[in-house]
């Protein structure tokens, strides 16, 4: 058999417990199919709970503090070696369709960005530019989440080819004319939705690769269920807000947490003491919502996931039709999790709960155990080294993720004893890191004496912060030492020692 192909399918900001095989309240028949036909990982984590840092980690095999895209609004340096570049050197065709977000929406002379205004909406430019880009020899990009005004790039070209300028009525100002008051039901026809575009263009590329008989690495990068909460009919009505379970916080749980946890539970929180750069700090706002609104948000979110699942199914079906499934490694995941009421929180921010750090991770294909479910610790920083190992290539020394090949095949139970997660959103005031083992997790804030320590075995809901609990003092001390060892152990070693001096 020839070298395996690699198909990475990602959603955006999807909670780990939104797969029907494990949650009976949501319908995801195509993701359930991957669960049956491959391996499902119940304890997979992102290296950073925001988009750019984790997406850059996926293709570099490095942590955000190592590859340079340390937060939103930064760029992954184009000098960084990527998985696509390594695979291209081995004769693979490489492509990305959908969301990249390796660069910010603003460009400067010192830090230019191809994903920034006004180039973002220069459709003549995107008609003629398809790469190379970060190791992908072919790209077809978009940048908007649902009806955001950031719509443009290759998706804008496709929309214009479909219906001229009429598509703009489905997007918000200043690009379009859809009122900001429109919530939950997105009036865009399904045939113009970016799910349709991503599946259509992915399948066209699969057909090209099959005709040419060339191995490929293809990333289909979907945008949902990232807010704003909007989905077309009939997906908007699939879930009755009154029939679904919505998560709740616990009275008084934030009294033992860092101060920002309590502040977001107020009407008009003041975060001025944390502000350094003048840019928005994600999550630093009021998270208060009434129950009716929270129920409707979750119902729409679930509808977005189920619609996404349908288009994942179109891609899987095309793999089957083309006879590519048997020799294609298929990986499904997301860039980070999502909060929709857990602990009284919404969306994302410096809140390192499992809901935000854990991600769905499914893998199927040659060399991957079938019908297996495992709690072996996984990190998305492991994706690139695992893929290279699975196709028989050496893992570059600069990658600090670990290969999970033996775990994915079912040969060993685990490949790592811990995972690390980062959130660095302001230079000094919002900088935290988390160390997670099978049972415990601990979070440290730069320059602050507060933190979090959770016993996941006795407190899986993470309601009881044991940071200052005297009964956990010895455990805290031991965890902090192992945390330091873990940080030291992930140091890149780009060259082995070859001489005495």
C-alpha positions as CSV (number, residue, x, y, z in Angstrom):
1,X,0.0,0.0,0.0
2,X,1.3,3.5,-0.8
3,X,2.0,6.1,1.9
4,X,-1.2,7.1,3.6
5,X,-3.0,10.3,2.9
6,X,-3.9,12.6,5.7
7,X,-7.3,14.4,6.0
8,X,-7.6,16.8,9.0
9,X,-11.1,18.1,9.6
10,X,-11.6,20.7,12.3
11,X,-14.4,22.7,13.7
12,X,-13.9,25.9,15.7
13,X,-14.5,26.3,19.4
14,X,-16.4,23.1,19.9
15,X,-17.0,21.7,23.4
16,X,-15.6,18.2,23.9
17,X,-19.0,16.8,24.9
18,X,-20.9,17.6,21.7
19,X,-20.7,14.3,19.9
20,X,-23.8,12.2,19.8
21,X,-22.0,8.9,20.5
22,X,-21.3,10.3,24.0
23,X,-24.1,12.8,24.5
24,X,-27.6,11.7,23.7
25,X,-29.0,15.2,23.5
26,X,-27.1,16.1,20.3
27,X,-27.3,14.4,16.9
28,X,-24.0,13.9,15.0
29,X,-24.3,10.7,12.9
30,X,-21.1,11.3,10.9
31,X,-18.8,12.0,13.9
32,X,-20.4,9.0,15.5
33,X,-19.3,7.0,12.4
34,X,-15.7,8.1,13.1
35,X,-16.1,6.9,16.7
36,X,-17.2,3.5,15.5
37,X,-14.6,3.1,12.8
38,X,-11.6,4.6,14.6
39,X,-10.4,5.7,18.0
40,X,-12.0,8.3,20.2
41,X,-9.9,10.2,22.8
42,X,-11.7,11.4,25.8
43,X,-8.8,13.4,27.3
44,X,-7.4,15.5,24.4
45,X,-6.3,19.1,25.1
46,X,-5.5,22.2,23.2
47,X,-2.1,24.0,24.0
48,X,-3.9,27.3,24.1
49,X,-7.7,28.0,24.3
50,X,-7.6,30.6,21.5
51,X,-7.5,30.2,17.7
52,X,-4.2,31.5,16.3
53,X,-1.9,29.9,18.9
54,X,-3.4,26.5,18.7
55,X,-3.8,26.5,14.9
56,X,-0.1,27.4,14.7
57,X,0.7,24.5,17.1
58,X,-1.2,22.0,14.9
59,X,1.1,22.7,11.9
60,X,4.4,23.3,13.8
61,X,4.3,20.7,16.6
62,X,5.4,23.4,19.0
63,X,3.8,25.3,21.8
64,X,2.7,28.9,21.3
65,X,5.4,30.1,23.6
66,X,7.9,28.4,21.2
67,X,6.5,29.1,17.7
68,X,5.8,32.8,18.3
69,X,2.1,33.1,17.7
70,X,1.5,33.5,21.4
71,X,-1.9,35.1,21.3
72,X,-4.7,36.4,19.1
73,X,-3.6,39.4,17.0
74,X,-0.1,38.0,16.3
75,X,1.3,36.1,13.3
76,X,3.0,32.7,13.1
77,X,6.4,33.7,11.8
78,X,6.7,32.5,8.2
79,X,10.2,31.2,9.0
80,X,8.7,28.5,11.2
81,X,8.9,25.0,9.7
82,X,5.5,23.4,9.3
83,X,4.0,20.0,8.8
84,X,2.9,20.9,5.2
85,X,6.4,21.9,4.3
86,X,7.8,18.6,5.6
87,X,5.2,16.6,3.7
88,X,5.7,18.6,0.5
89,X,9.4,17.6,0.7
90,X,8.2,14.0,0.8
91,X,6.1,14.4,-2.4
92,X,2.7,15.1,-0.7
93,X,0.2,17.6,-2.2
94,X,-0.8,19.9,0.6
95,X,-3.9,22.1,0.9
96,X,-6.0,24.1,3.4
97,X,-9.6,25.0,2.7
98,X,-11.5,27.2,5.2
99,X,-10.1,29.0,8.2
100,X,-6.4,29.6,8.6
101,X,-6.1,32.4,11.1
102,X,-2.3,32.3,11.2
103,X,-2.2,36.1,10.9
104,X,-4.2,39.0,12.3
105,X,-6.9,41.2,10.8
106,X,-4.5,44.2,10.9
107,X,-1.4,44.6,8.9
108,X,1.6,46.9,9.5
109,X,4.8,47.6,7.6
110,X,6.8,45.8,10.2
111,X,4.3,42.9,10.6
112,X,2.4,42.4,7.3
113,X,-0.6,40.1,7.2
114,X,-2.3,38.6,4.2
115,X,-5.4,38.0,6.3
116,X,-5.9,41.7,7.1
117,X,-8.0,44.5,5.8
118,X,-8.1,45.8,3.1
119,X,-6.4,42.8,1.3
120,X,-8.9,40.5,3.0
121,X,-11.7,41.8,0.7
122,X,-9.6,42.4,-2.4
123,X,-11.4,39.6,-4.4
124,X,-9.2,40.2,-7.5
125,X,-6.2,39.3,-5.4
126,X,-7.7,36.1,-4.0
127,X,-8.9,35.0,-7.5
128,X,-5.2,34.8,-8.4
129,X,-3.6,33.8,-5.2
130,X,-3.8,30.2,-3.9
131,X,-0.5,29.8,-2.2
132,X,2.0,28.8,-1.1
133,X,1.1,29.6,2.5
134,X,2.7,28.2,5.6
135,X,3.7,25.0,3.8
136,X,0.4,24.5,2.0
137,X,0.9,24.6,-1.7
138,X,-2.8,25.3,-2.3
139,X,-5.2,27.4,-0.1
140,X,-8.8,28.6,-0.3
141,X,-9.5,30.8,2.7
142,X,-12.2,32.7,4.6
143,X,-12.1,34.6,7.8
144,X,-15.7,35.3,9.0
145,X,-17.6,33.5,11.7
146,X,-21.2,33.3,10.5
147,X,-22.4,36.8,9.5
148,X,-19.3,38.7,10.5
149,X,-18.2,41.6,8.3
150,X,-14.8,39.9,7.8
151,X,-16.2,37.8,4.9
152,X,-14.0,37.9,1.8
153,X,-11.0,36.0,0.5
154,X,-11.7,32.8,-1.6
155,X,-15.1,32.4,0.0
156,X,-16.1,35.9,-1.1
157,X,-14.9,35.0,-4.6
158,X,-17.1,31.8,-4.6
159,X,-20.1,33.8,-3.3
160,X,-19.7,36.4,-6.0
161,X,-19.6,33.6,-8.7
162,X,-22.8,32.2,-7.2
163,X,-24.9,35.3,-6.9
164,X,-23.1,38.5,-7.8
165,X,-23.4,41.0,-5.0
166,X,-26.6,39.6,-3.5
167,X,-24.6,37.6,-0.9
168,X,-23.8,40.8,1.0
169,X,-27.4,41.0,2.4
170,X,-26.5,38.0,4.6
171,X,-23.6,39.7,6.3
172,X,-23.3,42.6,8.8
173,X,-22.1,46.1,8.2
174,X,-19.8,47.5,6.9
175,X,-19.5,44.7,4.4
176,X,-23.1,43.8,4.2
177,X,-26.6,45.0,5.2
178,X,-27.9,42.3,7.6
179,X,-29.0,44.0,10.8
180,X,-27.1,43.2,14.0
181,X,-30.4,42.5,15.7
182,X,-30.8,39.2,13.7
183,X,-30.0,36.4,16.1
184,X,-30.0,32.6,16.0
185,X,-31.7,32.1,12.6
186,X,-29.2,33.1,9.8
187,X,-31.3,33.9,6.7
188,X,-28.5,32.8,4.3
189,X,-29.5,30.0,1.9
190,X,-27.8,26.8,2.8
191,X,-26.3,26.6,-0.7
192,X,-24.3,29.8,0.1
193,X,-23.2,28.8,3.6
194,X,-19.5,28.3,4.1
195,X,-20.1,24.7,5.2
196,X,-21.3,24.1,1.6
197,X,-18.3,25.9,0.2
198,X,-15.8,24.0,2.3
199,X,-17.2,20.6,1.6
200,X,-17.6,21.4,-2.1
201,X,-14.0,22.6,-2.5
202,X,-12.6,19.8,-0.3
203,X,-14.3,17.2,-2.4
204,X,-13.0,18.8,-5.6
205,X,-9.5,18.6,-4.3
206,X,-10.0,15.0,-3.3
207,X,-11.1,14.2,-6.8
208,X,-7.9,15.9,-8.2
209,X,-5.7,13.9,-5.9
210,X,-7.4,10.7,-6.7
211,X,-7.1,11.3,-10.5
212,X,-3.4,12.1,-10.1
213,X,-2.7,9.2,-7.8
214,X,-0.7,11.5,-5.5
215,X,-0.5,11.4,-1.7
216,X,-2.1,14.4,0.1
217,X,-2.4,16.3,3.3
218,X,-5.6,18.2,3.2
219,X,-7.0,20.4,6.0
220,X,-10.8,21.1,5.9
221,X,-11.1,23.9,8.4
222,X,-14.7,24.7,9.3
223,X,-15.9,27.8,11.2
224,X,-18.8,26.6,13.3
225,X,-19.8,26.4,16.1
226,X,-17.8,29.5,17.0
227,X,-20.1,32.5,17.9
228,X,-22.0,34.6,16.7
229,X,-24.7,32.0,17.3
230,X,-26.4,31.9,13.9
231,X,-27.4,28.9,11.7
232,X,-29.8,28.6,8.7
233,X,-33.1,26.8,8.6
234,X,-33.9,24.0,9.5
235,X,-30.9,23.6,11.7
236,X,-32.0,26.6,13.8
237,X,-35.1,24.7,15.1
238,X,-33.5,21.3,15.6
239,X,-33.3,21.6,19.3
240,X,-36.0,22.8,21.7
241,X,-34.4,25.2,24.2
242,X,-36.7,23.8,26.9
243,X,-35.7,20.2,26.4
244,X,-31.9,20.5,26.5
245,X,-29.7,20.4,29.6
246,X,-27.9,23.7,30.2
247,X,-24.9,23.8,32.4
248,X,-24.9,25.7,35.7
249,X,-22.3,27.2,38.0
250,X,-22.2,26.6,41.8
251,X,-23.0,29.3,44.3
252,X,-19.8,30.8,45.8
253,X,-17.4,28.7,43.7
254,X,-15.5,31.8,42.5
255,X,-14.8,33.1,46.0
256,X,-11.6,30.9,46.0
257,X,-10.6,31.7,42.4
258,X,-8.5,34.5,40.8
259,X,-10.3,37.8,40.9
260,X,-11.3,37.9,37.3
261,X,-13.6,34.9,37.7
262,X,-15.8,36.9,40.1
263,X,-15.6,40.1,38.2
264,X,-17.2,38.6,35.0
265,X,-20.2,37.6,37.2
266,X,-21.0,41.4,37.6
267,X,-23.0,43.7,35.4
268,X,-20.2,46.2,34.6
269,X,-16.8,44.8,35.5
270,X,-13.7,47.0,35.5
271,X,-10.6,45.3,34.1
272,X,-8.5,48.4,33.7
273,X,-5.7,47.1,36.0
274,X,-5.1,44.2,33.6
275,X,-5.0,46.4,30.4
276,X,-1.6,46.8,28.9
277,X,-1.8,46.8,25.1
278,X,-5.1,48.6,24.6
279,X,-6.6,45.6,22.7
280,X,-9.6,43.6,23.9
281,X,-8.8,40.9,26.4
282,X,-11.0,38.0,25.4
283,X,-13.4,37.0,28.2
284,X,-12.9,40.1,30.3
285,X,-16.6,41.3,30.1
286,X,-19.8,40.5,31.9
287,X,-20.9,36.9,31.4
288,X,-24.3,37.3,33.0
289,X,-27.2,35.8,30.9
290,X,-30.7,35.0,31.9
291,X,-31.9,31.4,31.7
292,X,-34.0,31.9,28.6
293,X,-31.2,33.4,26.6
294,X,-28.8,30.7,27.8
295,X,-31.2,28.0,26.7
296,X,-31.5,29.6,23.2
297,X,-27.8,30.0,22.9
298,X,-27.2,26.3,23.6
299,X,-29.9,25.2,21.2
300,X,-28.4,27.3,18.4
301,X,-24.9,26.1,19.2
302,X,-26.1,22.4,19.0
303,X,-27.8,23.2,15.7
304,X,-24.5,24.6,14.4
305,X,-22.7,21.4,15.4
306,X,-25.3,19.2,13.8
307,X,-25.2,21.2,10.5
308,X,-21.4,21.0,10.6
309,X,-21.7,17.2,11.1
310,X,-23.8,16.9,7.9
311,X,-21.0,18.5,5.8
312,X,-18.3,16.4,7.4
313,X,-20.5,13.5,6.2
314,X,-20.4,14.7,2.7
315,X,-16.6,14.7,2.8
316,X,-16.4,11.2,4.3
317,X,-18.9,10.0,1.7
318,X,-16.7,11.4,-1.1
319,X,-13.6,9.6,0.4
320,X,-15.6,6.4,0.1
321,X,-16.8,7.1,-3.4
322,X,-13.3,7.8,-4.6
323,X,-11.9,4.7,-3.0
324,X,-9.6,6.7,-0.8
325,X,-10.9,5.9,2.6
326,X,-8.9,2.7,3.2
327,X,-5.6,4.6,2.7
328,X,-6.5,7.9,4.4
329,X,-5.8,8.9,8.0
330,X,-8.8,11.0,9.0
331,X,-8.5,13.2,12.1
332,X,-11.3,15.3,13.5
333,X,-10.8,17.9,16.2
334,X,-11.3,21.5,17.0
335,X,-8.9,24.3,18.0
336,X,-10.2,24.7,21.6
337,X,-13.3,24.2,23.7
338,X,-16.2,26.4,24.6
339,X,-18.1,27.7,27.7
340,X,-21.8,28.0,27.4
341,X,-22.8,28.4,31.1
342,X,-20.4,26.2,32.9
343,X,-19.3,28.0,36.0
344,X,-21.4,31.0,34.9
345,X,-19.0,31.6,32.0
346,X,-19.5,32.2,28.2
347,X,-17.3,31.6,25.2
348,X,-13.6,31.8,26.1
349,X,-10.9,33.6,28.1
350,X,-8.4,33.0,30.9
351,X,-10.6,30.3,32.5
352,X,-8.7,27.0,32.3
353,X,-11.6,24.7,33.0
354,X,-11.8,21.4,31.2
355,X,-14.7,22.8,29.2
356,X,-12.3,25.2,27.5
357,X,-9.1,23.2,27.4
358,X,-10.5,19.7,26.4
359,X,-11.3,19.1,22.8
360,X,-13.0,16.3,20.8
361,X,-10.4,14.2,19.0
362,X,-11.3,11.3,16.7
363,X,-8.9,9.4,14.4
364,X,-9.6,6.7,11.8
365,X,-7.5,5.0,9.1
366,X,-4.5,2.8,8.4
367,X,-2.6,2.1,11.6
368,X,-5.3,3.3,13.9
369,X,-7.3,1.0,16.2
370,X,-10.9,0.5,15.3
371,X,-13.7,1.0,17.8
372,X,-11.4,2.0,20.5
373,X,-12.0,4.6,23.2
374,X,-9.2,5.8,25.4
375,X,-8.5,8.3,28.2
376,X,-4.8,8.5,27.2
377,X,-3.7,12.1,27.5
378,X,-3.4,13.8,24.1
379,X,-2.4,17.4,23.1
380,X,-3.0,19.0,19.7
381,X,0.7,19.9,19.7
382,X,1.2,16.2,19.1
383,X,-0.6,16.2,15.8
384,X,2.3,17.1,13.5
385,X,4.8,14.6,15.0
386,X,2.2,11.9,15.1
387,X,1.4,12.3,11.4
388,X,5.1,12.3,10.4
389,X,5.7,9.2,12.5
390,X,2.7,7.4,11.0
391,X,3.8,8.0,7.4
392,X,7.3,6.7,8.3
393,X,9.2,10.0,8.5
394,X,11.5,11.1,11.2
395,X,10.1,13.7,13.6
396,X,12.2,16.9,13.4
397,X,14.1,17.7,16.5
398,X,12.5,21.2,16.8
399,X,9.0,19.7,17.4
400,X,8.3,19.5,21.1
401,X,5.0,17.6,20.8
402,X,5.3,13.8,21.1
403,X,4.3,11.1,18.6
404,X,1.1,9.3,19.6
405,X,1.4,6.7,16.9
406,X,1.7,3.8,19.3
407,X,-1.3,5.0,21.3
408,X,-3.4,5.5,18.2
409,X,-2.6,2.0,17.0
410,X,-3.5,0.5,20.4
411,X,0.0,-0.8,21.0
412,X,0.6,1.2,24.2
413,X,-1.8,2.8,26.7
414,X,-0.2,6.3,26.8
415,X,2.6,8.4,25.4
416,X,2.6,11.3,27.8
417,X,2.1,11.7,31.6
418,X,0.9,15.3,31.4
419,X,-0.3,18.0,29.1
420,X,0.5,21.8,29.2
421,X,-1.8,24.6,28.3
422,X,-1.0,28.3,27.9
423,X,-3.0,31.5,27.8
424,X,-0.9,34.7,27.3
425,X,-3.1,37.5,26.3
426,X,-1.3,40.6,27.7
427,X,2.5,40.9,28.1
428,X,2.5,40.5,31.9
429,X,-1.0,40.8,33.4
430,X,-2.8,38.0,31.6
431,X,-0.3,35.2,31.4
432,X,-1.2,31.8,32.8
433,X,-0.1,28.2,32.3
434,X,-1.7,24.9,33.4
435,X,-0.2,21.5,34.1
436,X,-2.6,18.5,33.9
437,X,-2.1,14.9,35.0
438,X,-4.5,12.0,35.1
439,X,-5.9,13.2,38.4
440,X,-4.8,16.7,39.2
441,X,-4.4,20.0,37.4
442,X,-2.8,23.2,38.6
443,X,-2.8,26.7,37.1
444,X,-0.1,29.4,37.8
445,X,-0.4,33.1,36.9
446,X,2.7,35.1,36.1
447,X,3.6,37.4,39.0
448,X,0.5,36.5,41.1
449,X,0.2,34.4,44.2
450,X,-3.3,33.1,43.4
451,X,-3.9,30.1,41.2
452,X,-6.1,27.0,40.8
453,X,-5.7,23.4,41.9
454,X,-8.4,20.9,41.1
455,X,-8.7,17.2,42.0
456,X,-10.4,15.8,38.9
457,X,-11.1,12.5,40.5
458,X,-13.0,13.8,43.5
459,X,-14.2,17.0,41.8
460,X,-14.7,16.4,38.1
461,X,-16.9,19.5,37.8
462,X,-14.0,21.7,39.1
463,X,-16.1,23.5,41.7
464,X,-13.6,23.4,44.6
465,X,-10.3,25.2,44.1
466,X,-7.8,23.6,46.4
467,X,-5.0,26.1,45.8
468,X,-5.1,27.4,49.4
469,X,-6.5,24.3,51.0
470,X,-4.1,23.1,53.7
471,X,-5.1,19.5,53.1
472,X,-3.7,19.8,49.6
473,X,-0.5,21.7,50.5
474,X,1.8,18.7,50.0
475,X,0.1,17.8,46.7
476,X,0.4,21.5,45.5
477,X,4.1,21.5,46.3
478,X,4.6,18.3,44.4
479,X,2.6,19.4,41.5
480,X,4.5,22.7,41.2
481,X,7.8,20.7,41.1
482,X,6.5,18.4,38.4
483,X,5.2,21.5,36.5
484,X,8.7,22.9,36.4
485,X,10.1,19.6,35.3
486,X,7.5,19.5,32.5
487,X,8.4,23.0,31.3
488,X,12.1,22.1,31.3
489,X,11.4,18.9,29.5
490,X,9.7,20.5,26.5
491,X,12.8,22.6,25.6
492,X,13.4,22.3,21.8
493,X,16.6,20.3,21.0
494,X,17.2,21.3,17.3
495,X,20.6,19.5,17.2
496,X,22.0,16.5,19.2
497,X,25.3,16.9,21.0
498,X,27.9,15.5,18.7
499,X,31.2,16.4,20.5
500,X,32.8,16.9,23.9
501,X,33.2,20.6,23.0
